[in-house]
Amino acid sequence: MNAKVEISSDGLAHWLPDELLCENWINAALACANMQGDYVISLRCVDESESSAINQQYRGKKPATNVLSFPANVPNSMQSILKFELLGDIVICPQVLALEADSQGKSLEGHWAHMLVHGLLHLLGYDHESLEEAETMEKLEIKVLEKLGISNPYLLV
């Protein structure tokens, strides 16, 4: 199993993980989700204004948000000729992540890992609309992060 993360950024964040680090986090999540194969994920880092606009357009919610996920919708005929599976796009707002990490007493890198794993699980079809779905998704996030040496993000300091 191997994931390729393609990152694009507006360059405004004071810190962004590199592709290798993102791929490490994504591969850990794929392994914990029992996914086999080669995958490509697009990661777009946006400022608060763009995050707000995307959140409004696709979710009907005005504020900037930490992470949004958009699963790929590749026709089977096209997917069958590719040597990898396109999972989709993850949009992260580094400014929101930095504020959350600070206010929650978390490391910025650990919060980034959590939000990228969270976004990936949405691409794989996990959700948190119901209590049961939320528990399933959170347990998997905790398992992945533990594997990465990051403490449970749901235990606020």
N, C-alpha and C positions, 0 to 999 in steps of 0.2 A: 504494500500500500504506500502510495506516495501522493502528497498534495502539493500543488503549485499555487502560491498566492501571488497575485499580481496587484501591486499597490500603486494607487495614484493619490496625490495629495496636493492641496493648495499651498503647502509649505508654511502655514501659519503656526503650526503647533511647535512648542518648544521641545517636545520629545515624541518620537514615533518609533515603534519597534521596526526592525528591519525584516525583510522577507524571510530570512532563515528562521528568526525567532517566531514569526507568525506561522510558518510552516510547521515548526515544532509543536506549537499549541494546537494547530488544526489536526496534525497527524495523531496526536494523543487523543483528541476528541473522536476522530474517526475510528481509532482502535477500540476505544471504550464503547462506541456505538456499533461495534462489530461490522464495520464497513470495510470491504476489500476492493482494491482497484486503484486506479490513478484518477485524480480529481484536479480540477482547476476552480479556484475561487477568485473573484475580483473583490478587492478591498479598496473602497474609496473613502478617503478622509476629507471631511468637509467642515467649513466654519459653521457657527451657530445660525447664521442667516440662511444658509443653504439647507442645513438640517431642519430648520423650522419650515421652510418651503416644501421640502420633500415630505415631512411628517404631515403637513396640512394637505398636500395633494393626494397622498396614498392612504392616510389613516384618518383624515379629517380632524387632526389635532394640531393646534397652533404652535406650542413651544418646541424649541430644539430638543432633541432627544439623544440618548447615548448611542443606541445602535438600531439600525433597521436592516431587515433582510428581504431579499427579493429572489426567490428560487428561479432557476433557469427553466425555461419552457422550450426545450429543444425537441423538435420533431424526431420520432424514433428513426426515421429514414436517415436523418443527418447524424444522430447520435451513434448509429451503428457503424458509421465510417470513421469516427473519431477514435483516437487511441487513448482517450481519457474521457471522463464524464464532467461536463460543465455543471457545477452545483448551483451557481448563481452569484449574486452580488451582495456584499455586506457594506453598509454605509455607517461609518463611525464619526462622531463629532469629538475630536480630541479635547476641545475646551470643556465640554460637558463631562467627559470622563475625568479630566483633571480636577474639576470642581467636586465631583462625586467622591473621588478617591480621597481628597483632602477632607471633606466634611464627614466621611465615614471612617477616617483613620486607617485607610488601606494604602498599600504601596501602589504607585501609578502603574508599574509593570504588572503587578498582580491583577489590578482592576482591568487593564487592557486584555490580559489573558482571559479573564472571566467574560468580558463582553464579546470578545472574538469567538470564544467557545459557545456562548449563548446565541450569537448570530448564526454560527454554523449549525447548531442544533435546529434552529428554525428552518434553515435550508434543507435539513434532512426530514422535516415534517413534524418536529416536536413543537408543542405549543404550551401555553399556560393560561388558556381561557377558562378552564375549569380547575377546581381544587385538585382533582386526581391527575390531570395533565401537568399542572404546576409541580406537584410532588415528584412525578416521574422525571420531569425535565431537571428540576433542582438536584435530585439525587445523582443524575448523570453528570451534571456540571460539577458537583462536589467531588465525584469520583475522578473525573478528568483532572481537576485542579489539584487534588491530592497527589495524583500520579506525577504532576509537574512540580510538586513541593510547595504548593500554594494553599493556605488554610481556607477553611470553609468561608465563602464570601457572605453567607447569610447570617453569620454570627458577628454582628456589629460590635466594635470595641466600645 
